[in-house]
C-alpha cells in the first residue's frame, strides 16, 4: 500500500474527505518525525512504537572489490509492533 492508497483507505474508513485524510496523515508524519528527531519515542497503544536507535560505526566491505571500508555511526528508526498488531498478523 502506498501513500495515495493509504489516504484513500483513511478517507473511506473515517468517513472524511481525501483532503482531510491527506492533511491528517501528513500531520501525523510531521509530528512523528519531529518527536523522533528530538529523541522521543512515539507509542500508539495496541499498534506499536517508533523509536530512534543508534548504530555504532563499524568496518564493512566494499562490494565491488572486497576492500575494508569504515561505515559511519548513524541513527536509524525502529518500529516495534504492539501485541495487538503482532497477534493480528500471525
PDB file of N, CA, C and O in Angstrom:
ATOM      1  N   UNK A   1       0.857  -1.169   0.000  1.00  0.00           N
ATOM      2  CA  UNK A   1       0.000   0.000   0.000  1.00  0.00           C
ATOM      3  C   UNK A   1       0.902   1.229   0.000  1.00  0.00           C
ATOM      4  O   UNK A   1       1.808   1.337   0.826  1.00  0.00           O
ATOM      5  N   UNK A   2       0.656   2.150  -0.919  1.00  0.00           N
ATOM      6  CA  UNK A   2       1.437   3.380  -0.949  1.00  0.00           C
ATOM      7  C   UNK A   2       0.667   4.513  -0.259  1.00  0.00           C
ATOM      8  O   UNK A   2      -0.441   4.306   0.236  1.00  0.00           O
ATOM      9  N   UNK A   3       1.254   5.693  -0.231  1.00  0.00           N
ATOM     10  CA  UNK A   3       0.664   6.819   0.488  1.00  0.00           C
ATOM     11  C   UNK A   3      -0.711   7.186  -0.070  1.00  0.00           C
ATOM     12  O   UNK A   3      -1.640   7.444   0.696  1.00  0.00           O
ATOM     13  N   UNK A   4      -0.846   7.212  -1.389  1.00  0.00           N
ATOM     14  CA  UNK A   4      -2.126   7.564  -2.009  1.00  0.00           C
ATOM     15  C   UNK A   4      -3.204   6.557  -1.630  1.00  0.00           C
ATOM     16  O   UNK A   4      -4.332   6.939  -1.319  1.00  0.00           O
ATOM     17  N   UNK A   5      -2.863   5.280  -1.655  1.00  0.00           N
ATOM     18  CA  UNK A   5      -3.826   4.243  -1.278  1.00  0.00           C
ATOM     19  C   UNK A   5      -4.176   4.336   0.209  1.00  0.00           C
ATOM     20  O   UNK A   5      -5.326   4.119   0.590  1.00  0.00           O
ATOM     21  N   UNK A   6      -3.200   4.654   1.037  1.00  0.00           N
ATOM     22  CA  UNK A   6      -3.456   4.811   2.464  1.00  0.00           C
ATOM     23  C   UNK A   6      -4.402   5.981   2.712  1.00  0.00           C
ATOM     24  O   UNK A   6      -5.316   5.872   3.529  1.00  0.00           O
ATOM     25  N   UNK A   7      -4.195   7.086   2.026  1.00  0.00           N
ATOM     26  CA  UNK A   7      -5.076   8.249   2.165  1.00  0.00           C
ATOM     27  C   UNK A   7      -6.498   7.881   1.769  1.00  0.00           C
ATOM     28  O   UNK A   7      -7.449   8.266   2.449  1.00  0.00           O
ATOM     29  N   UNK A   8      -6.652   7.142   0.682  1.00  0.00           N
ATOM     30  CA  UNK A   8      -7.970   6.707   0.230  1.00  0.00           C
ATOM     31  C   UNK A   8      -8.631   5.802   1.269  1.00  0.00           C
ATOM     32  O   UNK A   8      -9.826   5.932   1.533  1.00  0.00           O
ATOM     33  N   UNK A   9      -7.866   4.896   1.854  1.00  0.00           N
ATOM     34  CA  UNK A   9      -8.393   3.993   2.880  1.00  0.00           C
ATOM     35  C   UNK A   9      -8.802   4.743   4.135  1.00  0.00           C
ATOM     36  O   UNK A   9      -9.849   4.460   4.717  1.00  0.00           O
ATOM     37  N   UNK A  10      -7.979   5.700   4.554  1.00  0.00           N
ATOM     38  CA  UNK A  10      -8.318   6.521   5.731  1.00  0.00           C
ATOM     39  C   UNK A  10      -9.598   7.290   5.464  1.00  0.00           C
ATOM     40  O   UNK A  10     -10.480   7.356   6.321  1.00  0.00           O
ATOM     41  N   UNK A  11      -9.703   7.872   4.277  1.00  0.00           N
ATOM     42  CA  UNK A  11     -10.887   8.640   3.886  1.00  0.00           C
ATOM     43  C   UNK A  11     -12.143   7.780   3.979  1.00  0.00           C
ATOM     44  O   UNK A  11     -13.150   8.202   4.547  1.00  0.00           O
ATOM     45  N   UNK A  12     -12.081   6.578   3.423  1.00  0.00           N
ATOM     46  CA  UNK A  12     -13.241   5.680   3.432  1.00  0.00           C
ATOM     47  C   UNK A  12     -13.582   5.209   4.844  1.00  0.00           C
ATOM     48  O   UNK A  12     -14.741   5.242   5.257  1.00  0.00           O
ATOM     49  N   UNK A  13     -12.565   4.773   5.574  1.00  0.00           N
ATOM     50  CA  UNK A  13     -12.784   4.211   6.917  1.00  0.00           C
ATOM     51  C   UNK A  13     -13.311   5.256   7.900  1.00  0.00           C
ATOM     52  O   UNK A  13     -14.185   4.962   8.714  1.00  0.00           O
ATOM     53  N   UNK A  14     -12.779   6.474   7.822  1.00  0.00           N
ATOM     54  CA  UNK A  14     -13.152   7.528   8.776  1.00  0.00           C
ATOM     55  C   UNK A  14     -14.337   8.376   8.301  1.00  0.00           C
ATOM     56  O   UNK A  14     -14.879   9.177   9.063  1.00  0.00           O
ATOM     57  N   UNK A  15     -14.730   8.193   7.045  1.00  0.00           N
ATOM     58  CA  UNK A  15     -15.848   8.981   6.522  1.00  0.00           C
ATOM     59  C   UNK A  15     -15.500  10.452   6.368  1.00  0.00           C
ATOM     60  O   UNK A  15     -16.336  11.323   6.609  1.00  0.00           O
ATOM     61  N   UNK A  16     -14.262  10.728   5.965  1.00  0.00           N
ATOM     62  CA  UNK A  16     -13.826  12.110   5.751  1.00  0.00           C
ATOM     63  C   UNK A  16     -13.354  12.259   4.310  1.00  0.00           C
ATOM     64  O   UNK A  16     -13.167  11.270   3.601  1.00  0.00           O
ATOM     65  N   UNK A  17     -13.166  13.496   3.886  1.00  0.00           N
ATOM     66  CA  UNK A  17     -12.714  13.729   2.519  1.00  0.00           C
ATOM     67  C   UNK A  17     -11.264  13.278   2.353  1.00  0.00           C
ATOM     68  O   UNK A  17     -10.525  13.134   3.328  1.00  0.00           O
ATOM     69  N   UNK A  18     -10.876  13.060   1.102  1.00  0.00           N
ATOM     70  CA  UNK A  18      -9.479  12.676   0.845  1.00  0.00           C
ATOM     71  C   UNK A  18      -8.536  13.803   1.277  1.00  0.00           C
ATOM     72  O   UNK A  18      -7.438  13.535   1.763  1.00  0.00           O
ATOM     73  N   UNK A  19      -8.953  15.051   1.106  1.00  0.00           N
ATOM     74  CA  UNK A  19      -8.131  16.185   1.531  1.00  0.00           C
ATOM     75  C   UNK A  19      -7.886  16.184   3.026  1.00  0.00           C
ATOM     76  O   UNK A  19      -6.769  16.424   3.485  1.00  0.00           O
ATOM     77  N   UNK A  20      -8.951  15.910   3.789  1.00  0.00           N
ATOM     78  CA  UNK A  20      -8.800  15.845   5.246  1.00  0.00           C
ATOM     79  C   UNK A  20      -7.921  14.662   5.646  1.00  0.00           C
ATOM     80  O   UNK A  20      -7.090  14.776   6.547  1.00  0.00           O
ATOM     81  N   UNK A  21      -8.106  13.539   4.979  1.00  0.00           N
ATOM     82  CA  UNK A  21      -7.289  12.360   5.273  1.00  0.00           C
ATOM     83  C   UNK A  21      -5.829  12.639   4.961  1.00  0.00           C
ATOM     84  O   UNK A  21      -4.945  12.256   5.726  1.00  0.00           O
ATOM     85  N   UNK A  22      -5.568  13.310   3.832  1.00  0.00           N
ATOM     86  CA  UNK A  22      -4.191  13.638   3.457  1.00  0.00           C
ATOM     87  C   UNK A  22      -3.562  14.574   4.485  1.00  0.00           C
ATOM     88  O   UNK A  22      -2.424  14.361   4.902  1.00  0.00           O
ATOM     89  N   UNK A  23      -4.294  15.608   4.895  1.00  0.00           N
ATOM     90  CA  UNK A  23      -3.761  16.544   5.897  1.00  0.00           C
ATOM     91  C   UNK A  23      -3.504  15.840   7.226  1.00  0.00           C
ATOM     92  O   UNK A  23      -2.516  16.126   7.903  1.00  0.00           O
ATOM     93  N   UNK A  24      -4.387  14.926   7.597  1.00  0.00           N
ATOM     94  CA  UNK A  24      -4.210  14.184   8.851  1.00  0.00           C
ATOM     95  C   UNK A  24      -2.974  13.297   8.799  1.00  0.00           C
ATOM     96  O   UNK A  24      -2.179  13.273   9.738  1.00  0.00           O
ATOM     97  N   UNK A  25      -2.815  12.571   7.702  1.00  0.00           N
ATOM     98  CA  UNK A  25      -1.653  11.699   7.553  1.00  0.00           C
ATOM     99  C   UNK A  25      -0.364  12.512   7.527  1.00  0.00           C
ATOM    100  O   UNK A  25       0.616  12.140   8.173  1.00  0.00           O
ATOM    101  N   UNK A  26      -0.356  13.614   6.790  1.00  0.00           N
ATOM    102  CA  UNK A  26       0.845  14.455   6.726  1.00  0.00           C
ATOM    103  C   UNK A  26       1.166  15.068   8.075  1.00  0.00           C
ATOM    104  O   UNK A  26       2.338  15.212   8.424  1.00  0.00           O
ATOM    105  N   UNK A  27       0.132  15.438   8.850  1.00  0.00           N
ATOM    106  CA  UNK A  27       0.356  15.968  10.197  1.00  0.00           C
ATOM    107  C   UNK A  27       0.960  14.888  11.092  1.00  0.00           C
ATOM    108  O   UNK A  27       1.885  15.158  11.858  1.00  0.00           O
ATOM    109  N   UNK A  28       0.433  13.659  10.995  1.00  0.00           N
ATOM    110  CA  UNK A  28       0.976  12.546  11.775  1.00  0.00           C
ATOM    111  C   UNK A  28       2.443  12.322  11.433  1.00  0.00           C
ATOM    112  O   UNK A  28       3.275  12.156  12.324  1.00  0.00           O
ATOM    113  N   UNK A  29       2.756  12.318  10.146  1.00  0.00           N
ATOM    114  CA  UNK A  29       4.141  12.098   9.712  1.00  0.00           C
ATOM    115  C   UNK A  29       5.053  13.218  10.206  1.00  0.00           C
ATOM    116  O   UNK A  29       6.169  12.953  10.653  1.00  0.00           O
ATOM    117  N   UNK A  30       4.594  14.458  10.130  1.00  0.00           N
ATOM    118  CA  UNK A  30       5.398  15.608  10.563  1.00  0.00           C
ATOM    119  C   UNK A  30       5.645  15.564  12.072  1.00  0.00           C
ATOM    120  O   UNK A  30       6.769  15.776  12.528  1.00  0.00           O
ATOM    121  N   UNK A  31       4.601  15.291  12.835  1.00  0.00           N
ATOM    122  CA  UNK A  31       4.711  15.255  14.295  1.00  0.00           C
ATOM    123  C   UNK A  31       5.587  14.084  14.739  1.00  0.00           C
ATOM    124  O   UNK A  31       6.409  14.233  15.643  1.00  0.00           O
ATOM    125  N   UNK A  32       5.417  12.926  14.111  1.00  0.00           N
ATOM    126  CA  UNK A  32       6.224  11.755  14.441  1.00  0.00           C
ATOM    127  C   UNK A  32       7.691  12.017  14.136  1.00  0.00           C
ATOM    128  O   UNK A  32       8.562  11.689  14.942  1.00  0.00           O
ATOM    129  N   UNK A  33       7.968  12.605  12.977  1.00  0.00           N
ATOM    130  CA  UNK A  33       9.346  12.921  12.604  1.00  0.00           C
ATOM    131  C   UNK A  33       9.975  13.883  13.606  1.00  0.00           C
ATOM    132  O   UNK A  33      11.106  13.676  14.046  1.00  0.00           O
ATOM    133  N   UNK A  34       9.242  14.933  13.963  1.00  0.00           N
ATOM    134  CA  UNK A  34       9.764  15.912  14.919  1.00  0.00           C
ATOM    135  C   UNK A  34      10.042  15.266  16.275  1.00  0.00           C
ATOM    136  O   UNK A  34      11.060  15.555  16.902  1.00  0.00           O
ATOM    137  N   UNK A  35       9.152  14.401  16.724  1.00  0.00           N
ATOM    138  CA  UNK A  35       9.346  13.731  18.009  1.00  0.00           C
ATOM    139  C   UNK A  35      10.584  12.840  17.971  1.00  0.00           C
ATOM    140  O   UNK A  35      11.375  12.834  18.915  1.00  0.00           O
ATOM    141  N   UNK A  36      10.754  12.094  16.892  1.00  0.00           N
ATOM    142  CA  UNK A  36      11.920  11.213  16.777  1.00  0.00           C
ATOM    143  C   UNK A  36      13.216  12.017  16.714  1.00  0.00           C
ATOM    144  O   UNK A  36      14.214  11.633  17.325  1.00  0.00           O
ATOM    145  N   UNK A  37      13.209  13.126  15.983  1.00  0.00           N
ATOM    146  CA  UNK A  37      14.399  13.981  15.893  1.00  0.00           C
ATOM    147  C   UNK A  37      14.786  14.502  17.270  1.00  0.00           C
ATOM    148  O   UNK A  37      15.970  14.622  17.585  1.00  0.00           O
ATOM    149  N   UNK A  38      13.772  14.813  18.099  1.00  0.00           N
ATOM    150  CA  UNK A  38      14.069  15.334  19.432  1.00  0.00           C
ATOM    151  C   UNK A  38      14.368  14.228  20.445  1.00  0.00           C
ATOM    152  O   UNK A  38      14.570  14.507  21.627  1.00  0.00           O
ATOM    153  N   UNK A  39      14.396  12.980  19.987  1.00  0.00           N
ATOM    154  CA  UNK A  39      14.772  11.882  20.872  1.00  0.00           C
ATOM    155  C   UNK A  39      13.630  11.196  21.585  1.00  0.00           C
ATOM    156  O   UNK A  39      13.861  10.327  22.425  1.00  0.00           O
ATOM    157  N   UNK A  40      12.407  11.565  21.270  1.00  0.00           N
ATOM    158  CA  UNK A  40      11.244  10.951  21.908  1.00  0.00           C
ATOM    159  C   UNK A  40      10.832   9.681  21.174  1.00  0.00           C
ATOM    160  O   UNK A  40      11.117   9.514  19.989  1.00  0.00           O
ATOM    161  N   UNK A  41      10.158   8.789  21.894  1.00  0.00           N
ATOM    162  CA  UNK A  41       9.506   7.633  21.291  1.00  0.00           C
ATOM    163  C   UNK A  41       8.079   8.037  20.944  1.00  0.00           C
ATOM    164  O   UNK A  41       7.505   8.915  21.588  1.00  0.00           O
ATOM    165  N   UNK A  42       7.514   7.408  19.942  1.00  0.00           N
ATOM    166  CA  UNK A  42       6.112   7.619  19.603  1.00  0.00           C
ATOM    167  C   UNK A  42       5.418   6.271  19.752  1.00  0.00           C
ATOM    168  O   UNK A  42       5.674   5.341  18.986  1.00  0.00           O
ATOM    169  N   UNK A  43       4.532   6.173  20.752  1.00  0.00           N
ATOM    170  CA  UNK A  43       3.856   4.920  21.053  1.00  0.00           C
ATOM    171  C   UNK A  43       2.374   5.040  20.765  1.00  0.00           C
ATOM    172  O   UNK A  43       1.701   5.944  21.260  1.00  0.00           O
ATOM    173  N   UNK A  44       1.876   4.119  19.961  1.00  0.00           N
ATOM    174  CA  UNK A  44       0.451   4.027  19.664  1.00  0.00           C
ATOM    175  C   UNK A  44      -0.033   2.724  20.280  1.00  0.00           C
ATOM    176  O   UNK A  44       0.230   1.644  19.749  1.00  0.00           O
ATOM    177  N   UNK A  45      -0.742   2.826  21.404  1.00  0.00           N
ATOM    178  CA  UNK A  45      -1.166   1.641  22.158  1.00  0.00           C
ATOM    179  C   UNK A  45      -1.885   0.658  21.250  1.00  0.00           C
ATOM    180  O   UNK A  45      -2.797   1.022  20.508  1.00  0.00           O
ATOM    181  N   UNK A  46      -1.457  -0.591  21.324  1.00  0.00           N
ATOM    182  CA  UNK A  46      -2.052  -1.641  20.528  1.00  0.00           C
ATOM    183  C   UNK A  46      -1.497  -1.746  19.121  1.00  0.00           C
ATOM    184  O   UNK A  46      -1.705  -2.757  18.450  1.00  0.00           O
ATOM    185  N   UNK A  47      -0.798  -0.725  18.664  1.00  0.00           N
ATOM    186  CA  UNK A  47      -0.242  -0.735  17.308  1.00  0.00           C
ATOM    187  C   UNK A  47       1.266  -0.944  17.338  1.00  0.00           C
ATOM    188  O   UNK A  47       1.780  -1.893  16.746  1.00  0.00           O
ATOM    189  N   UNK A  48       1.975  -0.052  18.033  1.00  0.00           N
ATOM    190  CA  UNK A  48       3.422  -0.213  18.128  1.00  0.00           C
ATOM    191  C   UNK A  48       4.122   1.062  18.529  1.00  0.00           C
ATOM    192  O   UNK A  48       3.489   2.069  18.846  1.00  0.00           O
ATOM    193  N   UNK A  49       5.457   1.003  18.511  1.00  0.00           N
ATOM    194  CA  UNK A  49       6.288   2.120  18.943  1.00  0.00           C
ATOM    195  C   UNK A  49       7.363   2.422  17.908  1.00  0.00           C
ATOM    196  O   UNK A  49       8.066   1.525  17.441  1.00  0.00           O
ATOM    197  N   UNK A  50       7.479   3.691  17.561  1.00  0.00           N
ATOM    198  CA  UNK A  50       8.567   4.173  16.721  1.00  0.00           C
ATOM    199  C   UNK A  50       9.625   4.752  17.651  1.00  0.00           C
ATOM    200  O   UNK A  50       9.293   5.504  18.567  1.00  0.00           O
ATOM    201  N   UNK A  51      10.882   4.414  17.433  1.00  0.00           N
ATOM    202  CA  UNK A  51      11.964   4.936  18.270  1.00  0.00           C
ATOM    203  C   UNK A  51      13.239   5.032  17.440  1.00  0.00           C
ATOM    204  O   UNK A  51      13.382   4.377  16.408  1.00  0.00           O
ATOM    205  N   UNK A  52      14.160   5.862  17.918  1.00  0.00           N
ATOM    206  CA  UNK A  52      15.468   6.009  17.278  1.00  0.00           C
ATOM    207  C   UNK A  52      16.446   5.066  17.971  1.00  0.00           C
ATOM    208  O   UNK A  52      16.472   4.971  19.198  1.00  0.00           O
ATOM    209  N   UNK A  53      17.234   4.383  17.185  1.00  0.00           N
ATOM    210  CA  UNK A  53      18.292   3.514  17.714  1.00  0.00           C
ATOM    211  C   UNK A  53      19.610   3.951  17.079  1.00  0.00           C
ATOM    212  O   UNK A  53      19.667   4.220  15.879  1.00  0.00           O
ATOM    213  N   UNK A  54      20.651   4.020  17.875  1.00  0.00           N
ATOM    214  CA  UNK A  54      21.974   4.421  17.391  1.00  0.00           C
ATOM    215  C   UNK A  54      22.730   3.209  16.870  1.00  0.00           C
ATOM    216  O   UNK A  54      22.921   2.232  17.594  1.00  0.00           O
ATOM    217  N   UNK A  55      23.154   3.271  15.632  1.00  0.00           N
ATOM    218  CA  UNK A  55      24.008   2.232  15.055  1.00  0.00           C
ATOM    219  C   UNK A  55      25.444   2.729  15.170  1.00  0.00           C
ATOM    220  O   UNK A  55      25.767   3.805  14.668  1.00  0.00           O
ATOM    221  N   UNK A  56      26.292   1.970  15.814  1.00  0.00           N
ATOM    222  CA  UNK A  56      27.677   2.364  16.009  1.00  0.00           C
ATOM    223  C   UNK A  56      28.475   2.232  14.714  1.00  0.00           C
ATOM    224  O   UNK A  56      28.112   1.468  13.819  1.00  0.00           O
ATOM    225  N   UNK A  57      29.554   2.982  14.633  1.00  0.00           N
ATOM    226  CA  UNK A  57      30.450   2.875  13.479  1.00  0.00           C
ATOM    227  C   UNK A  57      31.015   1.461  13.433  1.00  0.00           C
ATOM    228  O   UNK A  57      31.243   0.833  14.467  1.00  0.00           O
ATOM    229  N   UNK A  58      31.236   0.977  12.220  1.00  0.00           N
ATOM    230  CA  UNK A  58      31.761  -0.376  12.078  1.00  0.00           C
ATOM    231  C   UNK A  58      32.545  -0.496  10.786  1.00  0.00           C
ATOM    232  O   UNK A  58      32.488   0.377   9.920  1.00  0.00           O
ATOM    233  N   UNK A  59      33.261  -1.570  10.674  1.00  0.00           N
ATOM    234  CA  UNK A  59      34.007  -1.851   9.456  1.00  0.00           C
ATOM    235  C   UNK A  59      33.165  -2.772   8.577  1.00  0.00           C
ATOM    236  O   UNK A  59      32.625  -3.777   9.040  1.00  0.00           O
ATOM    237  N   UNK A  60      33.068  -2.409   7.306  1.00  0.00           N
ATOM    238  CA  UNK A  60      32.341  -3.224   6.340  1.00  0.00           C
ATOM    239  C   UNK A  60      33.247  -3.560   5.176  1.00  0.00           C
ATOM    240  O   UNK A  60      34.458  -3.350   5.248  1.00  0.00           O
ATOM    241  N   UNK A  61      32.679  -4.075   4.114  1.00  0.00           N
ATOM    242  CA  UNK A  61      33.430  -4.437   2.909  1.00  0.00           C
ATOM    243  C   UNK A  61      32.824  -3.745   1.704  1.00  0.00           C
ATOM    244  O   UNK A  61      31.604  -3.709   1.546  1.00  0.00           O
ATOM    245  N   UNK A  62      33.681  -3.195   0.853  1.00  0.00           N
ATOM    246  CA  UNK A  62      33.252  -2.620  -0.419  1.00  0.00           C
ATOM    247  C   UNK A  62      32.839  -3.791  -1.317  1.00  0.00           C
ATOM    248  O   UNK A  62      33.665  -4.655  -1.610  1.00  0.00           O
ATOM    249  N   UNK A  63      31.568  -3.836  -1.763  1.00  0.00           N
ATOM    250  CA  UNK A  63      31.120  -4.987  -2.556  1.00  0.00           C
ATOM    251  C   UNK A  63      31.791  -5.095  -3.929  1.00  0.00           C
ATOM    252  O   UNK A  63      31.796  -6.167  -4.534  1.00  0.00           O
ATOM    253  N   UNK A  64      32.347  -4.006  -4.410  1.00  0.00           N
ATOM    254  CA  UNK A  64      32.999  -4.044  -5.727  1.00  0.00           C
ATOM    255  C   UNK A  64      34.348  -4.736  -5.704  1.00  0.00           C
ATOM    256  O   UNK A  64      34.714  -5.443  -6.643  1.00  0.00           O
ATOM    257  N   UNK A  65      35.095  -4.522  -4.605  1.00  0.00           N
ATOM    258  CA  UNK A  65      36.453  -5.082  -4.589  1.00  0.00           C
ATOM    259  C   UNK A  65      36.821  -5.797  -3.288  1.00  0.00           C
ATOM    260  O   UNK A  65      37.932  -6.309  -3.157  1.00  0.00           O
ATOM    261  N   UNK A  66      35.904  -5.834  -2.334  1.00  0.00           N
ATOM    262  CA  UNK A  66      36.161  -6.541  -1.086  1.00  0.00           C
ATOM    263  C   UNK A  66      37.045  -5.800  -0.099  1.00  0.00           C
ATOM    264  O   UNK A  66      37.346  -6.324   0.973  1.00  0.00           O
ATOM    265  N   UNK A  67      37.470  -4.575  -0.445  1.00  0.00           N
ATOM    266  CA  UNK A  67      38.332  -3.803   0.447  1.00  0.00           C
ATOM    267  C   UNK A  67      37.558  -3.364   1.691  1.00  0.00           C
ATOM    268  O   UNK A  67      36.371  -3.053   1.601  1.00  0.00           O
ATOM    269  N   UNK A  68      38.217  -3.336   2.844  1.00  0.00           N
ATOM    270  CA  UNK A  68      37.536  -2.870   4.056  1.00  0.00           C
ATOM    271  C   UNK A  68      37.223  -1.376   3.953  1.00  0.00           C
ATOM    272  O   UNK A  68      38.033  -0.589   3.464  1.00  0.00           O
ATOM    273  N   UNK A  69      36.035  -1.006   4.422  1.00  0.00           N
ATOM    274  CA  UNK A  69      35.640   0.408   4.472  1.00  0.00           C
ATOM    275  C   UNK A  69      35.045   0.700   5.838  1.00  0.00           C
ATOM    276  O   UNK A  69      34.534  -0.197   6.507  1.00  0.00           O
ATOM    277  N   UNK A  70      35.113   1.940   6.242  1.00  0.00           N
ATOM    278  CA  UNK A  70      34.568   2.369   7.537  1.00  0.00           C
ATOM    279  C   UNK A  70      33.146   2.864   7.309  1.00  0.00           C
ATOM    280  O   UNK A  70      32.923   3.767   6.503  1.00  0.00           O
ATOM    281  N   UNK A  71      32.196   2.283   8.007  1.00  0.00           N
ATOM    282  CA  UNK A  71      30.805   2.697   7.933  1.00  0.00           C
ATOM    283  C   UNK A  71      30.542   3.582   9.146  1.00  0.00           C
ATOM    284  O   UNK A  71      30.725   3.158  10.287  1.00  0.00           O
ATOM    285  N   UNK A  72      30.116   4.800   8.891  1.00  0.00           N
ATOM    286  CA  UNK A  72      29.926   5.785   9.953  1.00  0.00           C
ATOM    287  C   UNK A  72      28.748   5.416  10.863  1.00  0.00           C
ATOM    288  O   UNK A  72      27.818   4.722  10.455  1.00  0.00           O
ATOM    289  N   UNK A  73      28.816   5.895  12.086  1.00  0.00           N
ATOM    290  CA  UNK A  73      27.709   5.731  13.027  1.00  0.00           C
ATOM    291  C   UNK A  73      26.525   6.546  12.521  1.00  0.00           C
ATOM    292  O   UNK A  73      26.696   7.578  11.873  1.00  0.00           O
ATOM    293  N   UNK A  74      25.321   6.068  12.828  1.00  0.00           N
ATOM    294  CA  UNK A  74      24.136   6.818  12.416  1.00  0.00           C
ATOM    295  C   UNK A  74      22.939   6.401  13.258  1.00  0.00           C
ATOM    296  O   UNK A  74      22.941   5.352  13.901  1.00  0.00           O
ATOM    297  N   UNK A  75      21.920   7.250  13.238  1.00  0.00           N
ATOM    298  CA  UNK A  75      20.658   6.948  13.892  1.00  0.00           C
ATOM    299  C   UNK A  75      19.729   6.300  12.873  1.00  0.00           C
ATOM    300  O   UNK A  75      19.686   6.713  11.714  1.00  0.00           O
ATOM    301  N   UNK A  76      18.985   5.284  13.306  1.00  0.00           N
ATOM    302  CA  UNK A  76      18.004   4.637  12.449  1.00  0.00           C
ATOM    303  C   UNK A  76      16.670   4.569  13.183  1.00  0.00           C
ATOM    304  O   UNK A  76      16.627   4.491  14.411  1.00  0.00           O
ATOM    305  N   UNK A  77      15.588   4.600  12.418  1.00  0.00           N
ATOM    306  CA  UNK A  77      14.252   4.495  13.000  1.00  0.00           C
ATOM    307  C   UNK A  77      13.903   3.019  13.118  1.00  0.00           C
ATOM    308  O   UNK A  77      14.068   2.249  12.172  1.00  0.00           O
ATOM    309  N   UNK A  78      13.425   2.643  14.282  1.00  0.00           N
ATOM    310  CA  UNK A  78      12.973   1.269  14.522  1.00  0.00           C
ATOM    311  C   UNK A  78      11.484   1.298  14.849  1.00  0.00           C
ATOM    312  O   UNK A  78      11.000   2.207  15.524  1.00  0.00           O
ATOM    313  N   UNK A  79      10.773   0.297  14.365  1.00  0.00           N
ATOM    314  CA  UNK A  79       9.364   0.134  14.715  1.00  0.00           C
ATOM    315  C   UNK A  79       9.209  -1.203  15.412  1.00  0.00           C
ATOM    316  O   UNK A  79       9.627  -2.240  14.898  1.00  0.00           O
ATOM    317  N   UNK A  80       8.608  -1.166  16.577  1.00  0.00           N
ATOM    318  CA  UNK A  80       8.343  -2.397  17.316  1.00  0.00           C
ATOM    319  C   UNK A  80       6.828  -2.565  17.408  1.00  0.00           C
ATOM    320  O   UNK A  80       6.150  -1.758  18.044  1.00  0.00           O
ATOM    321  N   UNK A  81       6.303  -3.598  16.782  1.00  0.00           N
ATOM    322  CA  UNK A  81       4.855  -3.775  16.782  1.00  0.00           C
ATOM    323  C   UNK A  81       4.328  -4.086  18.176  1.00  0.00           C
ATOM    324  O   UNK A  81       4.985  -4.747  18.980  1.00  0.00           O
ATOM    325  N   UNK A  82       3.117  -3.588  18.438  1.00  0.00           N
ATOM    326  CA  UNK A  82       2.451  -3.881  19.699  1.00  0.00           C
ATOM    327  C   UNK A  82       1.854  -5.275  19.671  1.00  0.00           C
ATOM    328  O   UNK A  82       1.817  -5.925  18.627  1.00  0.00           O
ATOM    329  N   UNK A  83       1.390  -5.727  20.815  1.00  0.00           N
ATOM    330  CA  UNK A  83       0.830  -7.071  20.944  1.00  0.00           C
ATOM    331  C   UNK A  83      -0.358  -7.281  20.017  1.00  0.00           C
ATOM    332  O   UNK A  83      -0.450  -8.310  19.347  1.00  0.00           O
ATOM    333  N   UNK A  84      -1.263  -6.317  19.973  1.00  0.00           N
ATOM    334  CA  UNK A  84      -2.461  -6.480  19.141  1.00  0.00           C
ATOM    335  C   UNK A  84      -2.107  -6.601  17.663  1.00  0.00           C
ATOM    336  O   UNK A  84      -2.672  -7.438  16.959  1.00  0.00           O
ATOM    337  N   UNK A  85      -1.187  -5.783  17.188  1.00  0.00           N
ATOM    338  CA  UNK A  85      -0.766  -5.853  15.790  1.00  0.00           C
ATOM    339  C   UNK A  85      -0.069  -7.183  15.508  1.00  0.00           C
ATOM    340  O   UNK A  85      -0.329  -7.823  14.489  1.00  0.00           O
ATOM    341  N   UNK A  86       0.799  -7.584  16.396  1.00  0.00           N
ATOM    342  CA  UNK A  86       1.511  -8.853  16.220  1.00  0.00           C
ATOM    343  C   UNK A  86       0.539 -10.029  16.160  1.00  0.00           C
ATOM    344  O   UNK A  86       0.690 -10.924  15.328  1.00  0.00           O
ATOM    345  N   UNK A  87      -0.446 -10.022  17.035  1.00  0.00           N
ATOM    346  CA  UNK A  87      -1.440 -11.100  17.043  1.00  0.00           C
ATOM    347  C   UNK A  87      -2.296 -11.081  15.775  1.00  0.00           C
ATOM    348  O   UNK A  87      -2.662 -12.137  15.259  1.00  0.00           O
ATOM    349  N   UNK A  88      -2.612  -9.895  15.278  1.00  0.00           N
ATOM    350  CA  UNK A  88      -3.473  -9.774  14.101  1.00  0.00           C
ATOM    351  C   UNK A  88      -2.822 -10.308  12.831  1.00  0.00           C
ATOM    352  O   UNK A  88      -3.515 -10.800  11.940  1.00  0.00           O
ATOM    353  N   UNK A  89      -1.513 -10.218  12.742  1.00  0.00           N
ATOM    354  CA  UNK A  89      -0.839 -10.641  11.510  1.00  0.00           C
ATOM    355  C   UNK A  89      -0.270 -12.056  11.579  1.00  0.00           C
ATOM    356  O   UNK A  89       0.365 -12.509  10.627  1.00  0.00           O
ATOM    357  N   UNK A  90      -0.485 -12.745  12.669  1.00  0.00           N
ATOM    358  CA  UNK A  90       0.027 -14.131  12.795  1.00  0.00           C
ATOM    359  C   UNK A  90      -0.569 -15.010  11.730  1.00  0.00           C
ATOM    360  O   UNK A  90      -0.264 -16.202  11.671  1.00  0.00           O
TER     361      UNK A  90
END
